[in-house]
Amino acid sequence: MYLVTGGAGFIGSNLVASLVGQGEAVVVSDWLGEGDKWRNLAKHELEDIVAPENLPQFLEENAQHLKGVFHMGAISATTETDGDALMDNNFRLSKSLWHVCSDHGIPFIYASSAATYGGGEHGFDDGDSIDHLSNLLPLNGYGWSKQLFDRWVVRRIANKAPQPPQWAGMKFFNVYGPNEYHKGGQASVPFHLFNQVTSGEPARLFQSHHPDYSDGGQLRDFIAVDDCVNVMMWLKDNPKVNGLFNVGTGQARSFSDLARAVFDAMDKNENIKYVPTPESIRDKYQYFTEANMNKLRSAGYDRPFTSLEEGVARYVKEFLAKEDSYR
């Protein structure tokens, strides 16, 4: 069976759907809370749902039965300010799972983040050397916590310390798609724009506070969650592939392009209002991200990535506009 930490979350639950769809037995480790997060898993057969605090006991009793660990669980809010919580959830838990997978010969695929690149001063190349990673400057605690684990991993590899038979860190860029509804303010921009337009409001985008970018001209590498899952499933089927890998489309698009894609998918006339970027995040705001996908392509991944227009249209028409919007 497979263990998916954070399996009730956004990317995790989409991964669970794919694994179960292939007939795999899956155990999820996550907190469900008091909201509707459980709906992310409601359509799928599961072996168990294990609370994260019970994960050590579960692993002690079941590690020998695991075919692989997909570690998607983390505090993923870029606005999180509790550094101790970030260390416990994003760094120490990841180290613990690495050790278990090393000791028991279990493949280990985990979620890193494009937030590790900070403002992009050193580019968006997914090198996994110690020197390369030491130059990256994340802009927030979340990005730093992911960077800290990436650096810990590559040091262990360089020092020939025990490691899982396969390991891969996924540097996810701006992911959107179904089952993100529990994320509130941290949900993707397409989700928020759809709700704004549905309510009869203008689509709200941030103004630019950078002389090189127009309002709505800020650029991101937006990637459909299905593409993220496809990459991880490919890694599962190619156990000799190891390393840190960007997971984006390789093409930056503007927020204005994104808003137009939402309007087109909803068959609505364009109506965009530009609002000031909150001062609390203004000095940490990324104006440009674009994944260099050469490394993943060189490793053998040859599936095309979904275009922004196609991905947003599918998300809107097949999920957001439906009474049942869950996968």
FIDOSE-855583 format. One record per atom (N, C-alpha, C, O): x, y, z; residue number from 1. Coordinates in steps of 0.05 Angstrom, whole numbers. Example, Ala and Ser with C-alpha at 12.3 -4.5 7.8 and 13.67 -1.06 7.14 Angstrom:
// residues 2
264,-114,156,1
246,-90,156,1
264,-66,156,1
285,-66,169,1
257,-45,142,2
273,-21,143,2
258,1,157,2
268,23,161,2
This chain:
// residues 327
17,-24,0,1
0,0,0,1
18,25,0,1
41,24,6,1
5,48,-7,2
19,73,-8,2
9,91,15,2
-14,90,22,2
28,106,26,3
21,126,46,3
23,153,33,3
43,160,20,3
1,169,36,4
1,197,26,4
-4,215,50,4
-26,217,60,4
17,229,59,5
13,249,80,5
1,274,67,5
6,280,44,5
-16,288,82,6
-30,310,71,6
-50,301,50,6
-58,316,32,6
-58,276,52,7
-75,263,31,7
-103,274,29,7
-117,269,10,7
-112,289,50,8
-138,301,48,8
-137,330,38,8
-157,343,34,8
-112,339,33,9
-108,366,23,9
-111,368,-7,9
-122,350,-20,9
-102,390,-18,10
-107,396,-46,10
-92,377,-65,10
-105,360,-77,10
-66,380,-66,11
-51,362,-84,11
-53,333,-75,11
-55,315,-91,11
-52,329,-49,12
-52,302,-38,12
-77,287,-45,12
-75,264,-53,12
-101,300,-44,13
-126,285,-50,13
-128,279,-80,13
-139,259,-87,13
-117,296,-97,14
-117,290,-125,14
-99,267,-131,14
-104,251,-149,14
-76,265,-117,15
-58,243,-119,15
-72,217,-110,15
-69,196,-123,15
-86,219,-87,16
-100,195,-77,16
-120,185,-98,16
-122,161,-102,16
-134,204,-111,17
-154,196,-131,17
-140,180,-154,17
-151,160,-163,17
-117,189,-162,18
-102,175,-183,18
-92,148,-174,18
-95,128,-189,18
-81,146,-150,19
-71,121,-140,19
-94,100,-137,19
-91,77,-146,19
-116,109,-125,20
-138,91,-122,20
-150,83,-149,20
-158,60,-153,20
-150,102,-168,21
-159,96,-195,21
-143,75,-209,21
-153,61,-227,21
-118,72,-201,22
-101,51,-212,22
-102,25,-196,22
-88,6,-201,22
-120,24,-176,23
-124,0,-161,23
-105,-3,-137,23
-103,-25,-126,23
-91,18,-130,24
-72,17,-108,24
-87,20,-81,24
-107,35,-79,24
-77,7,-61,25
-87,11,-33,25
-73,35,-22,25
-48,38,-24,25
-88,53,-9,26
-77,79,0,26
-85,84,29,26
-108,80,37,26
-65,92,45,27
-70,103,72,27
-64,133,71,27
-43,141,61,27
-82,148,82,28
-78,177,83,28
-71,185,112,28
-83,175,131,28
-52,203,114,29
-46,215,140,29
-53,245,138,29
-41,259,122,29
-72,254,154,30
-80,282,153,30
-100,287,176,30
-110,269,188,30
-104,313,182,31
-125,322,199,31
-149,330,181,31
-145,344,161,31
-173,322,189,32
-196,330,173,32
-210,355,184,32
-223,369,169,32
-207,360,210,33
-219,384,222,33
-249,382,222,33
-261,361,220,33
-261,405,225,34
-291,407,229,34
-305,417,204,34
-329,419,204,34
-290,422,182,35
-303,432,158,35
-309,410,138,35
-315,387,146,35
-307,417,113,36
-314,398,91,36
-290,385,78,36
-292,374,56,36
-267,386,91,37
-243,375,79,37
-246,345,73,37
-234,334,55,37
-263,332,89,38
-268,303,85,38
-279,297,57,38
-275,276,46,38
-292,317,45,39
-304,313,18,39
-283,309,-3,39
-288,297,-24,39
-258,318,2,40
-236,313,-17,40
-231,283,-20,40
-219,275,-40,40
-239,267,0,41
-233,238,-1,41
-258,221,-4,41
-256,197,-6,41
-282,234,-4,42
-307,219,0,42
-312,199,-23,42
-327,180,-19,42
-301,203,-46,43
-307,186,-69,43
-288,163,-73,43
-290,148,-92,43
-269,160,-54,44
-248,141,-58,44
-246,120,-36,44
-250,126,-13,44
-239,96,-44,45
-234,74,-25,45
-207,78,-11,45
-187,82,-25,45
-207,77,15,46
-182,81,30,46
-178,58,50,46
-198,46,60,46
-153,52,56,47
-147,32,76,47
-150,43,104,47
-159,29,122,47
-142,69,107,48
-144,81,134,48
-138,111,131,48
-126,120,111,48
-146,126,151,49
-138,154,153,49
-126,157,181,49
-138,153,201,49
-100,164,181,50
-84,165,206,50
-78,194,213,50
-68,209,196,50
-85,202,237,51
-78,229,246,51
-48,232,247,51
-34,212,255,51
-37,255,240,52
-7,258,239,52
6,251,266,52
29,241,265,52
-6,256,288,53
6,250,314,53
8,220,318,53
24,211,335,53
-8,204,304,54
-7,175,306,54
10,162,284,54
12,138,282,54
23,179,268,55
38,168,245,55
62,152,254,55
68,131,242,55
78,160,275,56
100,143,283,56
92,115,290,56
106,96,283,56
70,112,305,57
61,85,312,57
52,69,287,57
58,46,284,57
38,83,269,58
30,70,244,58
54,60,229,58
55,37,219,58
75,76,226,59
99,69,211,59
113,46,225,59
124,28,211,59
115,47,251,60
128,25,265,60
115,-2,260,60
128,-22,258,60
88,-1,257,61
73,-26,253,61
70,-34,224,61
65,-57,218,61
73,-15,206,62
66,-21,178,62
87,-14,157,62
82,-17,133,62
110,-4,165,63
130,5,146,63
137,-17,126,63
141,-12,102,63
138,-42,135,64
145,-64,117,64
125,-69,96,64
130,-83,76,64
100,-58,98,65
79,-62,79,65
77,-39,59,65
60,-40,40,65
93,-18,61,66
90,5,44,66
106,2,18,66
129,-5,18,66
92,8,-4,67
105,8,-30,67
117,35,-36,67
135,37,-53,67
109,56,-22,68
119,82,-27,68
107,102,-8,68
84,98,1,68
121,124,-3,69
110,147,13,69
110,171,-5,69
131,179,-16,69
87,184,-7,70
84,210,-20,70
79,230,3,70
58,231,15,70
99,247,8,71
97,265,30,71
88,293,20,71
104,309,12,71
62,297,21,72
50,322,12,72
42,340,36,72
36,363,33,72
43,329,60,73
33,343,84,73
53,365,92,73
77,361,93,73
41,388,98,74
58,411,107,74
39,434,114,74
16,435,106,74
50,453,129,75
37,479,131,75
44,494,105,75
68,500,100,75
24,499,88,76
30,509,61,76
24,539,58,76
27,550,36,76
16,552,79,77
9,580,77,77
35,597,76,77
52,595,94,77
37,613,55,78
61,630,52,78
60,653,72,78
80,667,76,78
37,656,85,79
34,678,105,79
39,668,134,79
37,683,153,79
45,642,137,80
49,631,164,80
73,645,177,80
95,647,166,80
69,654,202,81
91,668,216,81
101,652,240,81
121,661,253,81
90,629,247,82
99,613,269,82
122,595,260,82
117,573,249,82
146,604,264,83
169,590,255,83
172,563,268,83
181,544,255,83
165,560,294,84
167,534,307,84
148,514,295,84
155,490,292,84
123,523,288,85
104,505,275,85
115,496,248,85
112,473,240,85
127,515,233,86
138,508,207,86
160,487,210,86
162,468,194,86
177,490,231,87
198,470,235,87
187,443,241,87
197,423,231,87
167,441,259,88
156,416,266,88
142,402,243,88
146,378,238,88
126,417,228,89
110,405,207,89
124,402,180,89
120,382,166,89
141,421,173,90
153,421,147,90
182,410,146,90
191,402,124,90
195,410,168,91
223,402,168,91
227,376,184,91
236,356,173,91
220,376,210,92
226,352,226,92
209,328,218,92
220,306,217,92
184,332,211,93
168,309,202,93
180,298,176,93
181,273,172,93
189,315,158,94
200,306,133,94
226,290,138,94
230,269,125,94
243,299,157,95
267,284,164,95
260,256,175,95
272,236,168,95
239,256,192,96
231,230,204,96
222,210,183,96
229,187,184,96
206,220,164,97
197,202,142,97
220,193,125,97
221,170,116,97
239,211,119,98
263,203,104,98
277,180,118,98
285,161,104,98
281,182,144,99
295,161,158,99
280,134,157,99
292,113,153,99
254,135,160,100
238,111,159,100
241,98,131,100
245,74,128,100
239,115,110,101
241,104,83,101
269,93,77,101
272,74,63,101
289,106,88,102
317,96,85,102
320,70,99,102
332,51,88,102
310,67,123,103
313,43,139,103
299,19,127,103
308,-4,129,103
276,24,113,104
259,2,104,104
259,0,73,104
244,-17,63,104
275,15,59,105
276,13,31,105
251,21,16,105
242,7,-2,105
240,43,25,106
214,53,14,106
219,78,-4,106
232,96,6,106
209,78,-28,107
211,103,-45,107
198,126,-31,107
177,124,-18,107
210,150,-34,108
201,174,-19,108
200,197,-39,108
220,207,-49,108
175,206,-44,109
171,229,-62,109
157,251,-45,109
137,246,-32,109
168,275,-45,110
158,295,-27,110
153,322,-41,110
164,327,-63,110
137,339,-29,111
131,365,-39,111
151,386,-29,111
152,391,-5,111
166,397,-47,112
181,421,-42,112
164,444,-53,112
140,441,-53,112
176,465,-62,113
160,488,-71,113
177,507,-87,113
201,510,-83,113
163,521,-106,114
177,542,-121,114
182,566,-103,114
197,584,-110,114
170,566,-79,115
175,588,-60,115
204,588,-50,115
214,607,-40,115
218,565,-55,116
246,564,-47,116
263,583,-64,116
286,589,-57,116
253,591,-88,117
268,608,-106,117
267,638,-98,117
282,654,-109,117
250,644,-79,118
248,672,-70,118
240,690,-93,118
222,684,-108,118
254,713,-96,119
247,732,-117,119
258,724,-144,119
254,738,-163,119
271,701,-146,120
282,692,-172,120
308,705,-180,120
315,703,-204,120
321,718,-162,121
347,731,-169,121
367,711,-180,121
384,719,-196,121
365,686,-172,122
384,666,-181,122
371,647,-201,122
381,625,-206,122
349,655,-213,123
336,639,-233,123
318,617,-221,123
314,617,-196,123
308,600,-238,124
290,579,-229,124
299,552,-239,124
284,536,-250,124
325,547,-236,125
337,522,-244,125
337,503,-221,125
345,510,-198,125
327,478,-225,126
323,459,-203,126
348,442,-199,126
347,417,-197,126
371,455,-197,127
396,441,-190,127
394,430,-162,127
381,442,-144,127
408,408,-157,128
408,397,-130,128
436,394,-118,128
442,375,-104,128
453,413,-125,129
479,414,-112,129
477,431,-87,129
460,448,-84,129
495,426,-69,130
496,442,-44,130
500,471,-50,130
487,488,-38,130
519,477,-67,131
525,505,-74,131
502,519,-87,131
496,542,-80,131
488,506,-105,132
465,518,-118,132
443,525,-98,132
433,548,-98,132
436,506,-81,133
415,511,-63,133
422,532,-42,133
404,547,-32,133
447,534,-35,134
455,554,-14,134
452,582,-24,134
452,601,-8,134
450,586,-50,135
447,613,-61,135
418,623,-62,135
414,647,-65,135
399,605,-59,136
371,613,-61,136
362,627,-36,136
370,620,-14,136
345,648,-39,137
337,664,-17,137
306,666,-16,137
295,684,-27,137
293,647,-2,138
264,648,1,138
255,674,14,138
269,686,30,138
230,682,7,139
220,708,17,139
202,705,41,139
194,725,53,139
196,680,49,140
178,676,72,140
186,650,87,140
201,634,77,140
174,647,111,141
180,624,127,141
173,598,115,141
188,578,118,141
151,597,100,142
143,572,86,142
165,564,66,142
174,541,66,142
173,583,49,143
193,577,29,143
219,568,42,143
233,550,33,143
226,582,64,144
251,575,78,144
250,546,90,144
269,531,88,144
227,539,101,145
224,512,113,145
227,490,92,145
240,470,97,145
217,495,68,146
220,476,46,146
249,475,36,146
260,454,30,146
261,499,35,147
289,501,27,147
307,486,47,147
327,473,39,147
301,489,72,148
317,477,93,148
318,446,90,148
339,434,92,148
295,435,83,149
294,406,80,149
308,398,54,149
323,378,54,149
304,413,32,150
319,406,7,150
349,406,12,150
363,388,3,150
359,426,27,151
387,427,32,151
396,404,50,151
418,394,46,151
380,397,69,152
387,374,87,152
389,348,70,152
407,332,74,152
370,345,51,153
370,321,34,153
396,320,17,153
409,299,17,153
402,342,4,154
425,340,-15,154
452,337,1,154
471,326,-10,154
453,347,25,155
477,342,42,155
479,312,48,155
501,301,47,155
457,299,54,156
458,271,59,156
466,255,35,156
481,236,36,156
456,263,12,157
464,249,-13,157
493,253,-18,157
508,234,-25,157
503,278,-15,158
532,284,-20,158
550,268,-1,158
572,260,-8,158
540,264,24,159
556,251,44,159
552,220,44,159
563,206,60,159
536,211,24,160
531,182,21,160
519,170,47,160
524,147,54,160
502,186,60,161
488,176,83,161
465,158,73,161
458,159,50,161
453,142,91,162
431,125,83,162
409,141,70,162
402,163,79,162
397,130,48,163
377,144,34,163
356,124,24,163
362,100,22,163
332,133,17,164
312,115,5,164
321,104,-22,164
339,116,-34,164
310,82,-31,165
318,71,-58,165
311,90,-80,165
324,90,-102,165
291,107,-76,166
284,129,-95,166
276,153,-78,166
262,150,-58,166
285,177,-86,167
276,201,-73,167
273,222,-94,167
288,224,-113,167
253,239,-91,168
248,261,-109,168
233,283,-94,168
213,278,-81,168
243,307,-98,169
229,331,-86,169
216,347,-108,169
230,355,-128,169
190,352,-105,170
175,366,-126,170
173,396,-120,170
160,404,-100,170
185,413,-136,171
183,442,-133,171
159,452,-148,171
161,462,-170,171
136,449,-135,172
111,457,-147,172
110,487,-151,172
117,502,-133,172
100,496,-174,173
97,524,-179,173
68,532,-172,173
58,522,-151,173
54,548,-187,174
27,558,-178,174
6,538,-187,174
-3,539,-210,174
-2,521,-169,175
-20,499,-175,175
-49,508,-171,175
-56,522,-152,175
-67,500,-190,176
-95,505,-187,176
-111,480,-195,176
-101,462,-209,176
-136,478,-185,177
-152,455,-192,177
-171,447,-170,177
-172,459,-149,177
-186,425,-175,178
-206,416,-155,178
-195,408,-129,178
-172,400,-127,178
-212,409,-108,179
-206,400,-81,179
-188,419,-65,179
-175,412,-46,179
-187,444,-74,180
-172,464,-59,180
-190,482,-42,180
-180,502,-31,180
-215,476,-40,181
-235,494,-30,181
-231,500,0,181
-240,520,10,181
-219,481,15,182
-215,485,43,182
-192,504,50,182
-188,511,73,182
-177,513,30,183
-153,529,34,183
-159,558,39,183
-141,573,47,183
-184,567,36,184
-191,594,42,184
-175,614,26,184
-174,612,1,184
-163,633,39,185
-148,654,26,185
-124,644,11,185
-113,658,-7,185
-114,619,17,186
-91,608,4,186
-99,591,-21,186
-81,580,-34,186
-124,590,-27,187
-133,576,-51,187
-123,591,-76,187
-115,615,-73,187
-124,579,-99,188
-113,591,-123,188
-129,615,-133,188
-152,618,-125,188
-116,631,-149,189
-130,654,-160,189
-154,647,-177,189
-174,660,-175,189
-152,626,-195,190
-176,619,-210,190
-201,613,-192,190
-223,621,-199,190
-196,600,-170,191
-219,594,-151,191
-231,620,-141,191
-256,623,-141,191
-215,639,-132,192
-225,664,-122,192
-239,681,-144,192
-260,693,-139,192
-227,681,-167,193
-239,697,-189,193
-266,685,-197,193
-285,701,-202,193
-268,659,-198,194
-294,647,-205,194
-315,655,-185,194
-337,662,-192,194
-308,654,-159,195
-328,662,-139,195
-335,691,-140,195
-358,699,-136,195
-316,708,-146,196
-322,737,-148,196
-341,742,-172,196
-360,757,-169,196
-335,730,-194,197
-351,735,-218,197
-379,723,-214,197
-399,735,-222,197
-380,699,-202,198
-406,687,-196,198
-424,704,-179,198
-448,705,-182,198
-411,719,-161,199
-426,737,-143,199
-433,764,-155,199
-444,781,-142,199
-426,767,-181,200
-432,792,-195,200
-412,814,-190,200
-417,837,-197,200
-389,807,-178,201
-368,827,-173,201
-348,827,-195,201
-346,808,-211,201
-332,849,-197,202
-309,848,-215,202
-288,827,-206,202
-287,821,-182,202
-273,817,-224,203
-250,800,-216,203
-229,819,-205,203
-221,838,-218,203
-219,812,-181,204
-199,830,-168,204
-171,818,-171,204
-166,795,-164,204
-154,835,-182,205
-125,828,-184,205
-109,849,-170,205
-118,872,-167,205
-85,842,-162,206
-67,861,-149,206
-56,881,-169,206
-49,874,-192,206
-54,906,-160,207
-39,926,-175,207
-10,919,-174,207
-1,904,-157,207
5,929,-193,208
34,926,-193,208
46,949,-177,208
38,972,-179,208
66,941,-161,209
82,961,-146,209
111,959,-155,209
130,966,-140,209
115,951,-180,210
141,947,-191,210
141,961,-219,210
123,957,-235,210
161,978,-224,211
160,994,-249,211
161,977,-274,211
154,987,-296,211
171,952,-273,212
174,936,-297,212
148,920,-304,212
148,906,-324,212
128,922,-287,213
104,906,-291,213
79,923,-290,213
77,940,-272,213
61,920,-308,214
35,934,-308,214
17,920,-288,214
22,898,-279,214
-5,934,-281,215
-25,921,-264,215
-36,896,-277,215
-44,897,-301,215
-35,874,-263,216
-43,848,-275,216
-23,836,-293,216
-27,814,-303,216
0,849,-296,217
21,839,-314,217
41,822,-299,217
60,812,-311,217
38,819,-273,218
55,801,-258,218
53,773,-270,218
32,764,-278,218
76,759,-271,219
77,734,-285,219
81,710,-266,219
97,711,-248,219
67,689,-272,220
69,664,-256,220
69,640,-275,220
58,641,-297,220
81,618,-266,221
79,593,-280,221
55,578,-267,221
59,564,-247,221
32,580,-279,222
8,567,-269,222
6,539,-279,222
9,535,-304,222
2,520,-262,223
1,492,-270,223
-23,478,-259,223
-30,481,-235,223
-37,462,-276,224
-60,447,-268,224
-52,424,-249,224
-31,411,-253,224
-68,419,-229,225
-61,398,-209,225
-58,371,-223,225
-42,354,-214,225
-74,366,-244,226
-72,341,-258,226
-43,336,-268,226
-33,314,-268,226
-31,357,-278,227
-3,355,-288,227
16,348,-265,227
34,332,-269,227
12,360,-241,228
28,353,-218,228
26,323,-211,228
46,310,-206,228
1,314,-211,229
-4,286,-205,229
9,268,-226,229
21,247,-220,229
7,275,-251,230
19,259,-273,230
49,256,-269,230
60,234,-274,230
62,277,-261,231
91,276,-256,231
97,256,-234,231
115,240,-236,231
82,258,-212,232
87,240,-189,232
81,211,-196,232
95,193,-187,232
60,206,-211,233
54,179,-219,233
76,168,-238,233
82,144,-237,233
86,186,-255,234
109,177,-272,234
133,170,-256,234
147,151,-262,234
139,186,-235,235
161,179,-218,235
157,152,-204,235
176,137,-202,235
133,147,-195,236
126,121,-183,236
134,98,-202,236
143,78,-193,236
128,102,-227,237
133,81,-247,237
162,81,-258,237
169,64,-274,237
178,101,-249,238
206,102,-258,238
224,105,-234,238
235,126,-229,238
227,83,-219,239
241,84,-193,239
270,91,-194,239
282,96,-173,239
282,92,-217,240
311,99,-219,240
315,129,-221,240
338,139,-220,240
293,145,-223,241
296,174,-225,241
296,186,-198,241
278,182,-181,241
317,202,-192,242
320,215,-166,242
328,244,-170,242
338,252,-191,242
322,261,-150,243
331,288,-150,243
309,308,-144,243
286,301,-140,243
316,334,-144,244
297,356,-142,244
288,363,-170,244
304,365,-189,244
261,367,-173,245
250,373,-200,245
230,395,-198,245
212,395,-181,245
233,414,-216,246
211,434,-220,246
186,420,-231,246
188,402,-247,246
163,430,-221,247
138,420,-232,247
121,445,-239,247
106,455,-223,247
125,454,-263,248
110,476,-275,248
106,471,-304,248
111,449,-313,248
96,490,-319,249
92,486,-348,249
116,495,-363,249
120,487,-387,249
133,512,-351,250
156,524,-365,250
148,549,-381,250
165,560,-396,250
124,559,-377,251
115,583,-390,251
101,601,-371,251
79,595,-361,251
112,624,-365,252
100,644,-347,252
77,658,-362,252
79,665,-385,252
55,662,-348,253
32,677,-359,253
24,698,-339,253
29,696,-315,253
11,719,-348,254
3,741,-331,254
-23,735,-316,254
-39,718,-325,254
-27,749,-294,255
-53,746,-280,255
-76,756,-297,255
-98,746,-294,255
-71,776,-314,256
-92,785,-332,256
-100,763,-352,256
-123,759,-357,256
-80,748,-362,257
-86,725,-379,257
-103,705,-364,257
-122,693,-375,257
-96,700,-339,258
-111,681,-322,258
-140,690,-319,258
-158,674,-322,258
-144,716,-312,259
-171,726,-309,259
-187,723,-335,259
-211,716,-334,259
-175,729,-357,260
-189,727,-383,260
-197,698,-388,260
-219,692,-399,260
-180,679,-380,261
-187,651,-384,261
-211,643,-367,261
-228,627,-375,261
-213,655,-343,262
-236,649,-326,262
-261,661,-338,262
-282,648,-339,262
-260,686,-347,263
-283,699,-360,263
-292,683,-385,263
-316,679,-389,263
-273,674,-401,264
-280,658,-425,264
-293,632,-417,264
-313,624,-429,264
-283,619,-397,265
-294,593,-388,265
-322,597,-377,265
-339,579,-380,265
-328,620,-366,266
-354,626,-354,266
-372,639,-374,266
-396,645,-369,266
-362,645,-398,267
-377,659,-419,267
-387,686,-409,267
-410,693,-412,267
-369,701,-396,268
-375,727,-385,268
-357,748,-398,268
-335,742,-407,268
-367,772,-398,269
-351,795,-407,269
-329,802,-387,269
-334,800,-362,269
-306,809,-396,270
-284,816,-379,270
-290,841,-361,270
-300,861,-371,270
-285,838,-335,271
-290,860,-316,271
-270,857,-294,271
-275,842,-274,271
-248,871,-296,272
-226,867,-276,272
-222,893,-261,272
-222,915,-272,272
-219,890,-235,273
-212,913,-217,273
-185,908,-204,273
-181,886,-193,273
-168,927,-206,274
-141,924,-194,274
-140,937,-167,274
-147,961,-164,274
-131,922,-147,275
-131,931,-119,275
-102,931,-109,275
-86,915,-119,275
-96,948,-89,276
-68,948,-79,276
-60,922,-67,276
-76,909,-53,276
-36,914,-72,277
-25,890,-58,277
-22,896,-29,277
-11,917,-21,277
-32,879,-11,278
-30,885,18,278
-2,891,26,278
17,878,17,278
1,911,43,279
28,919,51,279
43,897,66,279
67,895,66,279
27,879,79,280
40,858,95,280
55,838,77,280
73,824,87,280
49,836,51,281
63,818,34,281
77,832,11,281
89,819,-6,281
74,858,10,282
84,873,-14,282
114,870,-18,282
123,867,-41,282
129,870,3,283
158,868,0,283
168,839,-3,283
191,834,-7,283
149,820,-2,284
156,791,-6,284
142,780,-31,284
142,756,-34,284
132,797,-47,285
116,789,-70,285
133,781,-94,285
152,796,-101,285
128,758,-106,286
142,749,-130,286
129,761,-154,286
105,757,-158,286
143,775,-171,287
132,786,-195,287
136,768,-219,287
123,772,-240,287
153,748,-217,288
158,731,-240,288
167,703,-230,288
185,701,-213,288
154,682,-239,289
163,655,-235,289
159,640,-262,289
139,643,-276,289
179,624,-268,290
177,607,-292,290
195,583,-289,290
220,586,-287,290
184,560,-288,291
199,535,-283,291
217,529,-307,291
208,529,-330,291
242,523,-302,292
259,511,-322,292
254,480,-321,292
260,467,-301,292
242,470,-342,293
233,442,-342,293
253,423,-356,293
246,400,-361,293
276,432,-362,294
296,416,-377,294
304,391,-361,294
308,370,-373,294
306,394,-335,295
316,371,-319,295
296,348,-319,295
304,325,-323,295
270,354,-315,296
250,333,-316,296
248,321,-343,296
245,297,-346,296
249,338,-364,297
248,328,-391,297
272,309,-397,297
269,288,-410,297
295,317,-388,298
319,301,-392,298
318,275,-378,298
330,255,-386,298
303,274,-355,299
299,249,-340,299
280,230,-354,299
279,207,-347,299
266,240,-375,300
249,222,-390,300
219,229,-390,300
204,215,-403,300
211,249,-375,301
183,256,-374,301
176,271,-400,301
186,292,-406,301
157,259,-416,302
151,271,-442,302
122,278,-446,302
114,285,-469,302
106,278,-426,303
78,285,-429,303
76,316,-432,303
91,330,-419,303
58,325,-449,304
54,355,-451,304
40,365,-426,304
26,351,-413,304
45,391,-421,305
32,404,-399,305
7,419,-409,305
7,430,-431,305
-13,421,-392,306
-38,433,-400,306
-35,463,-403,306
-22,476,-386,306
-45,475,-424,307
-44,504,-428,307
-61,517,-407,307
-80,505,-395,307
-56,543,-401,308
-71,558,-382,308
-101,558,-389,308
-118,553,-373,308
-106,564,-414,309
-134,566,-423,309
-149,539,-420,309
-172,538,-411,309
-136,518,-429,310
-148,491,-427,310
-152,483,-398,310
-174,473,-390,310
-132,487,-381,311
-134,479,-353,311
-155,494,-338,311
-170,483,-322,311
-156,521,-342,312
-176,537,-328,312
-204,530,-338,312
-223,528,-321,312
-207,526,-364,313
-234,518,-374,313
-243,492,-362,313
-267,489,-355,313
-225,473,-360,314
-233,447,-349,314
-240,450,-319,314
-260,438,-310,314
-225,465,-305,315
-230,469,-276,315
-257,483,-272,315
-273,474,-255,315
-263,503,-288,316
-288,518,-285,316
-312,501,-293,316
-331,498,-278,316
-310,489,-317,317
-334,475,-328,317
-339,448,-315,317
-362,440,-312,317
-317,433,-308,318
-321,406,-298,318
-322,405,-268,318
-330,384,-257,318
-315,426,-254,319
-315,426,-225,319
-329,450,-213,319
-350,447,-201,319
-318,474,-216,320
-329,497,-202,320
-358,503,-209,320
-373,511,-191,320
-365,499,-233,321
-393,505,-242,321
-412,482,-236,321
-436,485,-241,321
-403,460,-225,322
-420,437,-220,322
-430,438,-191,322
-417,450,-173,322
-452,426,-186,323
-463,425,-158,323
-444,409,-141,323
-439,416,-118,323
-432,388,-151,324
-412,373,-137,324
-385,380,-150,324
-379,371,-173,324
-369,395,-136,325
-344,406,-148,325
-319,389,-139,325
-297,398,-145,325
-323,367,-126,326
-301,351,-116,326
-293,329,-135,326
-310,319,-150,326
-268,322,-134,327
-258,299,-150,327
-260,274,-133,327
-253,252,-142,327
